[in-house]
Amino acid sequence: MASNCDTCVNYVYDEESEYYYCLVDLDEDEMYRFLSGSQRECPYFRLDDEYGVVRHQM
């Protein structure tokens, strides 16, 4: 996929299970497209911009 999951706000680390997972609950069709690589970009990708909130408050 063109979107890098490592920089997505929906990609989080679960300390209890000690692995990363996506918060978005994909349906069957979306999961098929994701696993087959037929979809170029993730429609749920949002850049994890840690400083975005701070810039908004200024």
A tleap script that builds the chain and sets N, CA, C and O, in Angstrom:
source leaprc.protein.ff14SB
mol = sequence {
  NMET ALA SER ASN CYS ASP THR CYS VAL ASN
  TYR VAL TYR ASP GLU GLU SER GLU TYR TYR
  TYR CYS LEU VAL ASP LEU ASP GLU ASP GLU
  MET TYR ARG PHE LEU SER GLY SER GLN ARG
  GLU CYS PRO TYR PHE ARG LEU ASP ASP GLU
  TYR GLY VAL VAL ARG HIE GLN CMET
}
set mol.1.N position { 0.835 -1.180 0.000 }
set mol.1.CA position { 0.000 0.000 0.000 }
set mol.1.C position { 0.880 1.244 0.000 }
set mol.1.O position { 1.983 1.232 0.547 }
set mol.2.N position { 0.396 2.304 -0.607 }
set mol.2.CA position { 1.145 3.542 -0.699 }
set mol.2.C position { 1.213 4.243 0.655 }
set mol.2.O position { 2.217 4.885 0.964 }
set mol.3.N position { 0.175 4.131 1.457 }
set mol.3.CA position { 0.166 4.745 2.772 }
set mol.3.C position { 0.989 3.895 3.730 }
set mol.3.O position { 0.891 2.668 3.735 }
set mol.4.N position { 1.789 4.559 4.529 }
set mol.4.CA position { 2.610 3.854 5.491 }
set mol.4.C position { 1.856 3.765 6.816 }
set mol.4.O position { 1.602 4.788 7.451 }
set mol.5.N position { 1.504 2.577 7.228 }
set mol.5.CA position { 0.730 2.391 8.461 }
set mol.5.C position { 1.473 2.915 9.687 }
set mol.5.O position { 0.841 3.324 10.661 }
set mol.6.N position { 2.801 2.909 9.652 }
set mol.6.CA position { 3.574 3.363 10.805 }
set mol.6.C position { 3.336 4.831 11.132 }
set mol.6.O position { 3.526 5.238 12.278 }
set mol.7.N position { 2.928 5.629 10.163 }
set mol.7.CA position { 2.703 7.053 10.398 }
set mol.7.C position { 1.220 7.397 10.494 }
set mol.7.O position { 0.858 8.573 10.480 }
set mol.8.N position { 0.369 6.398 10.591 }
set mol.8.CA position { -1.077 6.613 10.651 }
set mol.8.C position { -1.545 6.708 12.099 }
set mol.8.O position { -1.069 5.977 12.967 }
set mol.9.N position { -2.483 7.617 12.347 }
set mol.9.CA position { -3.025 7.801 13.687 }
set mol.9.C position { -3.864 6.588 14.119 }
set mol.9.O position { -4.054 6.369 15.315 }
set mol.10.N position { -4.363 5.802 13.163 }
set mol.10.CA position { -5.181 4.627 13.472 }
set mol.10.C position { -4.362 3.382 13.801 }
set mol.10.O position { -4.929 2.356 14.176 }
set mol.11.N position { -3.044 3.458 13.667 }
set mol.11.CA position { -2.164 2.318 13.905 }
set mol.11.C position { -1.574 2.465 15.301 }
set mol.11.O position { -0.692 3.297 15.513 }
set mol.12.N position { -2.047 1.670 16.254 }
set mol.12.CA position { -1.665 1.840 17.654 }
set mol.12.C position { -1.020 0.572 18.212 }
set mol.12.O position { -1.203 -0.528 17.691 }
set mol.13.N position { -0.264 0.766 19.282 }
set mol.13.CA position { 0.421 -0.345 19.943 }
set mol.13.C position { -0.379 -0.783 21.160 }
set mol.13.O position { -0.770 0.038 21.989 }
set mol.14.N position { -0.614 -2.073 21.255 }
set mol.14.CA position { -1.312 -2.639 22.404 }
set mol.14.C position { -0.269 -3.245 23.327 }
set mol.14.O position { 0.359 -4.248 22.989 }
set mol.15.N position { -0.083 -2.635 24.499 }
set mol.15.CA position { 0.944 -3.091 25.431 }
set mol.15.C position { 0.653 -4.479 25.991 }
set mol.15.O position { 1.574 -5.244 26.275 }
set mol.16.N position { -0.607 -4.796 26.146 }
set mol.16.CA position { -0.980 -6.092 26.708 }
set mol.16.C position { -0.605 -7.242 25.776 }
set mol.16.O position { -0.046 -8.245 26.220 }
set mol.17.N position { -0.909 -7.103 24.493 }
set mol.17.CA position { -0.586 -8.167 23.535 }
set mol.17.C position { 0.764 -7.957 22.863 }
set mol.17.O position { 1.264 -8.848 22.176 }
set mol.18.N position { 1.360 -6.769 23.061 }
set mol.18.CA position { 2.690 -6.428 22.557 }
set mol.18.C position { 2.786 -6.470 21.030 }
set mol.18.O position { 3.757 -6.988 20.479 }
set mol.19.N position { 1.784 -5.927 20.357 }
set mol.19.CA position { 1.863 -5.770 18.904 }
set mol.19.C position { 1.003 -4.581 18.462 }
set mol.19.O position { 0.140 -4.107 19.201 }
set mol.20.N position { 1.261 -4.117 17.242 }
set mol.20.CA position { 0.527 -3.003 16.657 }
set mol.20.C position { -0.702 -3.522 15.921 }
set mol.20.O position { -0.689 -4.631 15.386 }
set mol.21.N position { -1.755 -2.727 15.894 }
set mol.21.CA position { -2.941 -3.084 15.129 }
set mol.21.C position { -3.646 -1.814 14.668 }
set mol.21.O position { -3.394 -0.727 15.190 }
set mol.22.N position { -4.521 -1.959 13.698 }
set mol.22.CA position { -5.276 -0.846 13.137 }
set mol.22.C position { -6.614 -0.723 13.866 }
set mol.22.O position { -7.305 -1.717 14.087 }
set mol.23.N position { -6.965 0.496 14.231 }
set mol.23.CA position { -8.225 0.739 14.934 }
set mol.23.C position { -9.443 0.673 14.025 }
set mol.23.O position { -10.566 0.531 14.508 }
set mol.24.N position { -9.236 0.773 12.724 }
set mol.24.CA position { -10.339 0.780 11.772 }
set mol.24.C position { -10.848 -0.642 11.565 }
set mol.24.O position { -10.073 -1.559 11.293 }
set mol.25.N position { -12.142 -0.809 11.697 }
set mol.25.CA position { -12.765 -2.116 11.512 }
set mol.25.C position { -13.171 -2.262 10.048 }
set mol.25.O position { -14.202 -1.735 9.630 }
set mol.26.N position { -12.353 -2.985 9.266 }
set mol.26.CA position { -12.610 -3.139 7.839 }
set mol.26.C position { -13.679 -4.193 7.588 }
set mol.26.O position { -13.743 -5.206 8.284 }
set mol.27.N position { -14.519 -3.945 6.584 }
set mol.27.CA position { -15.487 -4.969 6.208 }
set mol.27.C position { -14.800 -5.984 5.284 }
set mol.27.O position { -13.618 -5.840 4.972 }
set mol.28.N position { -15.531 -6.993 4.854 }
set mol.28.CA position { -14.953 -8.074 4.047 }
set mol.28.C position { -14.297 -7.576 2.763 }
set mol.28.O position { -13.183 -7.981 2.430 }
set mol.29.N position { -14.991 -6.702 2.048 }
set mol.29.CA position { -14.467 -6.201 0.773 }
set mol.29.C position { -13.206 -5.371 0.973 }
set mol.29.O position { -12.234 -5.521 0.233 }
set mol.30.N position { -13.223 -4.496 1.975 }
set mol.30.CA position { -12.045 -3.669 2.249 }
set mol.30.C position { -10.856 -4.526 2.671 }
set mol.30.O position { -9.725 -4.263 2.264 }
set mol.31.N position { -11.108 -5.544 3.481 }
set mol.31.CA position { -10.030 -6.426 3.929 }
set mol.31.C position { -9.448 -7.197 2.745 }
set mol.31.O position { -8.233 -7.380 2.665 }
set mol.32.N position { -10.296 -7.647 1.832 }
set mol.32.CA position { -9.810 -8.351 0.647 }
set mol.32.C position { -8.908 -7.445 -0.191 }
set mol.32.O position { -7.822 -7.847 -0.610 }
set mol.33.N position { -9.374 -6.214 -0.429 }
set mol.33.CA position { -8.565 -5.267 -1.210 }
set mol.33.C position { -7.245 -4.978 -0.513 }
set mol.33.O position { -6.208 -4.872 -1.169 }
set mol.34.N position { -7.273 -4.849 0.813 }
set mol.34.CA position { -6.063 -4.578 1.580 }
set mol.34.C position { -5.068 -5.735 1.472 }
set mol.34.O position { -3.887 -5.518 1.203 }
set mol.35.N position { -5.544 -6.954 1.681 }
set mol.35.CA position { -4.662 -8.123 1.670 }
set mol.35.C position { -4.176 -8.484 0.271 }
set mol.35.O position { -3.068 -8.997 0.115 }
set mol.36.N position { -4.989 -8.224 -0.744 }
set mol.36.CA position { -4.590 -8.559 -2.108 }
set mol.36.C position { -3.697 -7.487 -2.728 }
set mol.36.O position { -3.055 -7.728 -3.750 }
set mol.37.N position { -3.653 -6.319 -2.119 }
set mol.37.CA position { -2.813 -5.241 -2.633 }
set mol.37.C position { -3.411 -4.532 -3.828 }
set mol.37.O position { -2.706 -3.793 -4.515 }
set mol.38.N position { -4.705 -4.735 -4.102 }
set mol.38.CA position { -5.329 -4.112 -5.261 }
set mol.38.C position { -5.708 -2.646 -5.009 }
set mol.38.O position { -5.978 -1.902 -5.952 }
set mol.39.N position { -5.726 -2.242 -3.752 }
set mol.39.CA position { -6.057 -0.856 -3.422 }
set mol.39.C position { -4.764 -0.099 -3.165 }
set mol.39.O position { -3.954 -0.520 -2.338 }
set mol.40.N position { -4.561 1.005 -3.856 }
set mol.40.CA position { -3.304 1.748 -3.769 }
set mol.40.C position { -3.163 2.502 -2.454 }
set mol.40.O position { -2.082 2.506 -1.864 }
set mol.41.N position { -4.216 3.132 -1.988 }
set mol.41.CA position { -4.146 3.943 -0.782 }
set mol.41.C position { -5.229 3.543 0.206 }
set mol.41.O position { -6.328 3.146 -0.180 }
set mol.42.N position { -4.904 3.652 1.466 }
set mol.42.CA position { -5.877 3.360 2.517 }
set mol.42.C position { -6.823 4.550 2.649 }
set mol.42.O position { -6.368 5.677 2.842 }
set mol.43.N position { -8.123 4.318 2.551 }
set mol.43.CA position { -9.072 5.436 2.647 }
set mol.43.C position { -9.175 5.996 4.061 }
set mol.43.O position { -9.757 7.064 4.252 }
set mol.44.N position { -8.632 5.309 5.048 }
set mol.44.CA position { -8.721 5.742 6.438 }
set mol.44.C position { -7.416 6.324 6.960 }
set mol.44.O position { -7.312 6.645 8.143 }
set mol.45.N position { -6.419 6.463 6.090 }
set mol.45.CA position { -5.120 6.965 6.518 }
set mol.45.C position { -5.221 8.418 6.956 }
set mol.45.O position { -5.735 9.267 6.228 }
set mol.46.N position { -4.724 8.690 8.157 }
set mol.46.CA position { -4.581 10.053 8.670 }
set mol.46.C position { -3.206 10.161 9.286 }
set mol.46.O position { -2.835 9.344 10.128 }
set mol.47.N position { -2.445 11.162 8.873 }
set mol.47.CA position { -1.092 11.351 9.368 }
set mol.47.C position { -1.113 11.603 10.870 }
set mol.47.O position { -1.896 12.418 11.358 }
set mol.48.N position { -0.256 10.903 11.597 }
set mol.48.CA position { -0.149 11.073 13.047 }
set mol.48.C position { 0.737 12.272 13.319 }
set mol.48.O position { 1.944 12.124 13.513 }
set mol.49.N position { 0.149 13.457 13.333 }
set mol.49.CA position { 0.871 14.705 13.527 }
set mol.49.C position { 0.775 15.097 14.996 }
set mol.49.O position { -0.220 15.688 15.416 }
set mol.50.N position { 1.798 14.774 15.777 }
set mol.50.CA position { 1.780 15.032 17.216 }
set mol.50.C position { 1.681 16.512 17.545 }
set mol.50.O position { 1.134 16.876 18.585 }
set mol.51.N position { 2.198 17.363 16.683 }
set mol.51.CA position { 2.226 18.789 16.972 }
set mol.51.C position { 1.041 19.538 16.355 }
set mol.51.O position { 0.946 20.757 16.501 }
set mol.52.N position { 0.163 18.850 15.689 }
set mol.52.CA position { -0.993 19.482 15.080 }
set mol.52.C position { -1.899 20.159 16.096 }
set mol.52.O position { -2.402 21.254 15.845 }
set mol.53.N position { -2.111 19.526 17.228 }
set mol.53.CA position { -2.967 20.097 18.278 }
set mol.53.C position { -2.322 21.344 18.849 }
set mol.53.O position { -3.006 22.333 19.111 }
set mol.54.N position { -1.022 21.306 19.043 }
set mol.54.CA position { -0.313 22.460 19.600 }
set mol.54.C position { -0.394 23.643 18.647 }
set mol.54.O position { -0.636 24.769 19.081 }
set mol.55.N position { -0.195 23.404 17.356 }
set mol.55.CA position { -0.283 24.493 16.375 }
set mol.55.C position { -1.693 25.076 16.349 }
set mol.55.O position { -1.869 26.278 16.151 }
set mol.56.N position { -2.681 24.231 16.547 }
set mol.56.CA position { -4.073 24.698 16.540 }
set mol.56.C position { -4.363 25.583 17.745 }
set mol.56.O position { -5.160 26.514 17.638 }
set mol.57.N position { -3.738 25.318 18.888 }
set mol.57.CA position { -3.978 26.073 20.113 }
set mol.57.C position { -3.301 27.436 20.106 }
set mol.57.O position { -3.700 28.326 20.857 }
set mol.58.N position { -2.288 27.611 19.274 }
set mol.58.CA position { -1.534 28.878 19.256 }
set mol.58.C position { -2.294 29.979 18.596 }
set mol.58.O position { -1.798 31.102 18.502 }
savepdb mol mol.pdb
quit
